[in-house]
Amino acid sequence: MIIIMKHHATPGEINTIISQVETHGYHVHLSQGTERTIIGIVGDGRPLENHNFELLSGVENVVRILQPFKLASRDFHPENTVINVRGVMIGGPQLTIMAGPCAVESRSQILETAQAVKEAGATILRGGAFKPRSSPYSFQGLGEDGLELLAEARDITGLPIITEVMSPEAAPTVAKYTDIFQIGARNMQNYPLLLAVGRTQTPVFLKRGMMSTVQEWLMSADYVLSGGNRNVMLCERGIRTFEPATRNTLDINAIPLLKQWSHLPVFGDPSHGTGKWELVAPTARACIAAGADGLMIEVHPHPEKALSDGAQSLKPERFAELVTSLRQIALAVGRTL
C-alpha cells in the first residue's frame, strides 16, 4: 500500500500518517519528491485494508499494490533510482559500463585489463575474487588476495570495483574492499545473503537466477531493500532454456519490462547471456536499445589463457570497438556514454 500526500501536505500531517502505520506494527518507506510525498507501507497490509487513510488530512490518494514485490515496485517509488558509486551515477542519463575479467588471476592481468577498459570508456572495474563454479575442480578464485589486487587496480585507475560475495559470513571481508556487492545467479534466492547485504549501505548488483521469473527476481530485490539498503541494481544475464546453441538465452524483453515495473537501475550481461564473444557486441547493443542503464562485459587481455570464461571474454581492442558503437546507440535512445 502507498499513501500519496497532497502537494501542500504539512510535516505534521505526514507524521500523523506515519504514526498510525507504525502503531499497527508496519514499517514506513518515505519518498519525498519534488511534487509529492509518498508514504509506502511495508508489510502484507491486511490489518490496514479497512483503515480509511483517504479521510485523513493531507491525503490525496491511497493505492493498494497488488504485486508481491513492494519496495522494488515503480508504484511504490515512481522516480528512477540513481545510485552514486564514487561519483559514478548509475541509473541516470549516462550509461554505465562495468568491464573486466571473469576472475582476478594475477596482478599483471588485472592491472593490464583495468587500464585498458578505462581507456576504452568503462567506468567500473569488474573481477571475481571468489568464484562459484559448477565443478569443484575448476578455478575458485584468489580469495582475499584477489580483493587486494582489485583494490590496488582501483587506486591506480580510479575505477570503482564490483566483485561477487557468496555468503553472509564473507560479506564483512568483501565489504572492506569492494564498492559494489555482486550477487550471482546461483545466489539470487540465497535469502540469508540478501538480508546480510541489505543491512549494509554498500550498493548491490543482483543478477537474475538462471531459472527465475522476473517476479521472483524482484521479490529477491525486496529482501535487500527491506533491510534498509536502497542501493540495488538488477542484471539480466540470461536464463536457461531448451536452446543449446548459446550458454544461456539472453532475455532482452525483461529489460523494458523491468523499466515498467521497477524504479531500480537495469543492466544487461551479454557475456554470460550468450557465452560466445562473437555474440557479445550485437546483444550488448540490443540491451542498450531496449532501455538498459548499463552493461557488464567480460574483458581479458588473453582470453585463450583465461582460467574461467575465456570463450565469452572480449579482447581489449574489441571492447574498445564495442564502446564506440554503443555511443551511437546511446544517442539514438536519448542517453550518453
C-alpha positions as CSV (number, residue, x, y, z in Angstrom):
1,M,0.0,0.0,0.0
2,I,1.2,3.5,-0.7
3,I,-0.3,6.8,0.5
4,I,0.1,9.8,-1.8
5,M,0.1,13.0,0.1
6,K,-1.3,16.3,-1.3
7,H,1.2,18.8,-2.8
8,H,1.0,21.1,0.2
9,A,0.8,18.4,2.9
10,T,2.4,19.6,6.1
11,P,5.1,17.8,8.1
12,G,2.5,17.3,10.9
13,E,0.0,15.6,8.5
14,I,2.8,13.3,7.2
15,N,3.9,12.4,10.7
16,T,0.3,11.6,11.7
17,I,0.1,9.0,8.9
18,I,3.5,7.5,9.8
19,S,2.5,7.2,13.5
20,Q,-0.8,5.4,12.6
21,V,1.0,3.0,10.3
22,E,3.7,2.2,12.8
23,T,1.1,1.7,15.5
24,H,-0.1,-1.4,13.5
25,G,3.5,-2.8,13.5
26,Y,4.4,-1.9,10.0
27,H,7.4,0.0,8.6
28,V,7.3,3.1,6.5
29,H,9.3,3.9,3.4
30,L,9.2,7.6,2.8
31,S,9.8,9.0,-0.7
32,Q,9.8,12.8,-0.9
33,G,9.8,14.0,-4.5
34,T,9.7,17.5,-5.9
35,E,5.9,17.3,-6.4
36,R,4.6,14.8,-3.9
37,T,5.5,12.9,-0.7
38,I,4.7,9.2,-0.9
39,I,4.4,7.0,2.2
40,G,5.0,3.4,1.4
41,I,3.7,0.8,3.9
42,V,5.9,-2.3,4.2
43,G,4.0,-5.5,5.0
44,D,1.1,-7.6,3.8
45,G,-1.3,-4.8,4.6
46,R,-4.2,-6.9,5.7
47,P,-4.8,-5.2,9.1
48,L,-4.8,-1.9,7.3
49,E,-7.3,-2.8,4.5
50,N,-10.2,-1.3,6.3
51,H,-8.4,1.8,7.6
52,N,-9.7,4.9,5.9
53,F,-6.5,6.8,5.3
54,E,-8.2,8.6,2.5
55,L,-10.2,10.6,5.1
56,L,-7.1,11.9,6.9
57,S,-6.0,15.5,6.4
58,G,-3.3,15.9,3.7
59,V,-4.0,12.6,1.9
60,E,-4.7,12.8,-1.8
61,N,-4.9,9.1,-2.7
62,V,-4.3,5.6,-1.4
63,V,-3.1,2.9,-3.8
64,R,-3.1,-0.8,-3.0
65,I,-0.1,-2.5,-4.6
66,L,-1.2,-5.9,-5.9
67,Q,2.3,-7.1,-7.0
68,P,4.0,-9.4,-4.4
69,F,7.1,-7.2,-4.6
70,K,6.6,-3.8,-2.9
71,L,9.8,-1.8,-2.4
72,A,11.1,-2.6,-5.9
73,S,7.8,-1.5,-7.5
74,R,7.5,1.6,-9.5
75,D,4.1,2.2,-7.9
76,F,6.0,2.4,-4.6
77,H,8.8,4.7,-6.0
78,P,7.7,6.4,-9.2
79,E,11.0,8.1,-9.9
80,N,14.1,6.2,-11.2
81,T,16.6,5.3,-8.5
82,V,20.0,6.8,-9.2
83,I,22.9,5.3,-7.2
84,N,26.2,7.2,-6.6
85,V,29.2,5.0,-6.6
86,R,32.4,7.1,-6.0
87,G,31.0,9.7,-8.3
88,V,29.7,7.3,-11.0
89,M,25.9,8.0,-11.2
90,I,24.2,4.7,-12.0
91,G,20.6,4.9,-13.4
92,G,20.8,8.4,-14.6
93,P,21.0,9.8,-18.2
94,Q,24.6,8.5,-18.6
95,L,25.1,4.8,-19.3
96,T,27.4,2.7,-17.0
97,I,29.8,0.1,-18.4
98,M,31.3,-2.4,-16.0
99,A,34.1,-4.4,-17.6
100,G,36.9,-6.6,-16.6
101,P,37.9,-10.3,-16.3
102,C,35.6,-13.0,-15.0
103,A,38.3,-13.8,-12.4
104,V,41.3,-12.0,-11.0
105,E,44.2,-14.3,-11.9
106,S,47.3,-12.2,-11.3
107,R,48.5,-8.7,-10.5
108,S,49.7,-8.1,-14.1
109,Q,46.4,-9.4,-15.6
110,I,44.1,-7.3,-13.5
111,L,46.2,-4.1,-13.9
112,E,46.5,-4.5,-17.6
113,T,42.8,-5.1,-18.0
114,A,41.9,-2.2,-15.7
115,Q,43.9,0.3,-17.7
116,A,42.6,-1.0,-21.0
117,V,38.9,-0.9,-20.1
118,K,39.3,2.6,-18.5
119,E,40.9,3.9,-21.7
120,A,38.1,2.4,-23.8
121,G,35.3,4.1,-21.7
122,A,34.4,1.7,-18.9
123,T,33.5,3.4,-15.6
124,I,33.5,0.4,-13.2
125,L,36.0,-2.5,-13.0
126,R,34.6,-6.0,-12.5
127,G,36.6,-9.0,-11.4
128,G,35.9,-12.1,-9.3
129,A,37.9,-12.9,-6.3
130,F,35.6,-15.7,-5.1
131,K,34.2,-17.8,-8.0
132,P,31.2,-20.1,-7.6
133,R,31.9,-22.8,-10.2
134,S,29.8,-25.8,-11.3
135,S,32.8,-28.1,-10.9
136,P,34.7,-28.2,-7.6
137,Y,37.8,-28.8,-9.6
138,S,37.6,-25.5,-11.5
139,F,39.5,-22.4,-10.5
140,Q,37.8,-21.0,-7.5
141,G,39.4,-17.5,-7.4
142,L,42.3,-16.0,-5.4
143,G,40.1,-15.1,-2.4
144,E,41.2,-12.1,-0.3
145,D,44.4,-11.8,-2.3
146,G,42.2,-11.1,-5.3
147,L,40.3,-8.5,-3.4
148,E,43.6,-6.8,-2.6
149,L,44.6,-6.8,-6.3
150,L,41.2,-5.2,-7.2
151,A,41.7,-2.5,-4.6
152,E,45.2,-1.8,-6.0
153,A,43.7,-1.5,-9.5
154,R,41.1,1.0,-8.2
155,D,43.9,3.0,-6.6
156,I,45.8,3.2,-9.8
157,T,43.0,3.8,-12.3
158,G,40.4,5.5,-10.1
159,L,37.7,2.9,-11.3
160,P,35.3,1.8,-8.6
161,I,35.2,-2.0,-8.3
162,I,32.5,-4.7,-8.2
163,T,33.1,-8.2,-7.1
164,E,31.0,-11.2,-6.0
165,V,30.1,-12.1,-2.4
166,M,29.0,-15.6,-1.9
167,S,27.9,-16.0,1.7
168,P,26.7,-13.8,4.7
169,E,29.9,-14.7,6.5
170,A,32.1,-13.4,3.6
171,A,30.2,-10.1,3.4
172,P,32.2,-8.2,6.0
173,T,35.5,-9.2,4.4
174,V,34.3,-8.3,0.8
175,A,32.9,-5.0,2.1
176,K,36.3,-3.9,3.2
177,Y,37.4,-3.8,-0.4
178,T,34.5,-3.5,-2.8
179,D,32.4,-0.6,-3.9
180,I,29.5,-2.8,-5.1
181,F,28.5,-6.3,-4.0
182,Q,27.6,-8.6,-6.8
183,I,25.1,-11.3,-6.1
184,G,25.5,-14.0,-8.7
185,A,22.7,-16.0,-10.4
186,R,23.2,-19.0,-8.1
187,N,22.7,-16.8,-5.1
188,M,19.7,-14.8,-6.2
189,Q,17.5,-16.6,-3.7
190,N,20.1,-17.0,-1.0
191,Y,17.9,-15.2,1.4
192,P,20.4,-15.0,4.4
193,L,22.9,-13.4,2.0
194,L,20.3,-11.0,0.6
195,L,19.4,-9.9,4.2
196,A,23.1,-9.6,5.1
197,V,23.9,-7.2,2.3
198,G,20.6,-5.4,2.9
199,R,21.8,-4.4,6.4
200,T,24.7,-2.5,4.8
201,Q,24.7,0.6,2.6
202,T,27.1,-0.9,0.0
203,P,25.3,-1.0,-3.4
204,V,24.1,-4.4,-4.5
205,F,24.2,-5.7,-8.1
206,L,21.6,-8.5,-8.2
207,K,21.8,-11.0,-11.1
208,R,18.8,-12.9,-12.3
209,G,18.7,-16.6,-11.4
210,M,19.2,-18.9,-14.3
211,M,15.6,-20.3,-14.0
212,S,13.9,-17.4,-12.2
213,T,10.9,-15.4,-13.3
214,V,11.1,-11.6,-13.3
215,Q,8.6,-11.5,-10.4
216,E,10.8,-13.8,-8.3
217,W,13.8,-11.7,-9.1
218,L,12.1,-8.5,-7.9
219,M,11.0,-10.2,-4.7
220,S,14.7,-11.1,-4.1
221,A,15.4,-7.4,-4.6
222,D,12.8,-6.6,-1.9
223,Y,14.8,-8.7,0.5
224,V,17.7,-6.3,0.1
225,L,15.6,-3.2,0.1
226,S,13.6,-4.3,3.2
227,G,16.8,-4.3,5.2
228,G,17.3,-0.6,4.6
229,N,19.7,-0.7,1.7
230,R,18.1,1.2,-1.2
231,N,21.1,0.9,-3.5
232,V,20.1,-2.0,-5.6
233,M,20.7,-2.7,-9.3
234,L,19.3,-5.6,-11.4
235,C,21.2,-7.5,-14.1
236,E,19.7,-9.7,-16.8
237,R,22.3,-12.3,-17.5
238,G,20.3,-14.9,-19.5
239,I,18.1,-17.7,-18.4
240,R,18.3,-21.5,-19.1
241,T,16.0,-22.6,-21.9
242,F,15.9,-25.6,-24.2
243,E,18.2,-23.9,-26.7
244,P,21.8,-25.3,-26.5
245,A,23.4,-23.2,-29.2
246,T,24.3,-20.5,-26.6
247,R,25.3,-20.7,-23.0
248,N,22.0,-19.0,-21.9
249,T,19.1,-17.3,-23.6
250,L,19.5,-13.5,-23.0
251,D,16.0,-12.3,-22.1
252,I,16.1,-8.9,-23.8
253,N,12.4,-8.3,-23.3
254,A,13.0,-8.5,-19.5
255,I,14.8,-5.1,-19.7
256,P,11.8,-2.9,-20.9
257,L,9.5,-4.9,-18.6
258,L,11.7,-4.2,-15.6
259,K,11.7,-0.5,-16.5
260,Q,7.9,-0.5,-16.4
261,W,7.6,-2.5,-13.2
262,S,10.5,-1.2,-11.2
263,H,12.4,2.0,-10.4
264,L,15.8,0.2,-10.0
265,P,18.6,0.5,-12.5
266,V,18.7,-2.3,-15.0
267,F,21.8,-3.9,-16.6
268,G,22.4,-6.4,-19.3
269,D,25.2,-9.0,-19.2
270,P,25.7,-10.2,-22.8
271,S,28.8,-12.2,-21.9
272,H,27.0,-14.7,-19.7
273,G,23.9,-14.3,-21.7
274,T,25.5,-15.8,-24.8
275,G,28.7,-17.5,-23.7
276,K,30.3,-16.6,-27.1
277,W,32.5,-13.5,-27.6
278,E,31.2,-13.1,-31.2
279,L,27.7,-12.5,-29.9
280,V,28.6,-10.1,-27.1
281,A,28.7,-6.9,-29.2
282,P,25.3,-7.3,-31.0
283,T,23.5,-8.3,-27.9
284,A,25.1,-5.5,-25.9
285,R,23.8,-3.0,-28.4
286,A,20.3,-4.7,-28.2
287,C,20.4,-4.2,-24.4
288,I,21.0,-0.5,-24.7
289,A,18.4,-0.1,-27.4
290,A,15.9,-1.9,-25.1
291,G,16.5,0.6,-22.3
292,A,19.2,-0.8,-20.1
293,D,21.0,1.6,-17.9
294,G,24.3,-0.2,-18.4
295,L,26.2,-3.3,-19.2
296,M,28.5,-5.8,-17.6
297,I,31.1,-7.2,-20.0
298,E,33.9,-9.6,-19.6
299,V,37.3,-8.4,-20.9
300,H,40.6,-10.3,-20.8
301,P,43.9,-9.5,-22.4
302,H,44.5,-13.1,-23.3
303,P,41.1,-15.0,-23.4
304,E,42.8,-18.2,-24.7
305,K,44.7,-18.4,-21.4
306,A,41.8,-17.3,-19.1
307,L,41.2,-19.5,-16.1
308,S,37.4,-19.0,-16.4
309,D,35.0,-17.9,-19.2
310,G,37.6,-17.2,-21.8
311,A,35.2,-18.1,-24.6
312,Q,32.9,-15.2,-23.8
313,S,35.6,-12.6,-23.0
314,L,36.4,-9.8,-25.4
315,K,40.0,-8.7,-26.0
316,P,40.6,-5.1,-25.1
317,E,40.7,-3.9,-28.7
318,R,37.3,-5.5,-29.4
319,F,35.9,-4.0,-26.2
320,A,37.0,-0.5,-27.3
321,E,35.3,-1.0,-30.7
322,L,32.1,-2.0,-28.9
323,V,32.1,1.0,-26.7
324,T,32.4,3.3,-29.8
325,S,29.4,1.7,-31.4
326,L,27.4,1.9,-28.1
327,R,27.9,5.6,-28.1
328,Q,25.8,5.8,-31.3
329,I,23.1,3.6,-29.8
330,A,23.0,5.7,-26.7
331,L,22.4,8.9,-28.6
332,A,19.6,7.2,-30.5
333,V,17.8,6.4,-27.3
334,G,18.4,9.7,-25.6
335,R,21.3,8.6,-23.4
336,T,25.0,9.4,-23.2
337,L,28.1,7.3,-22.7
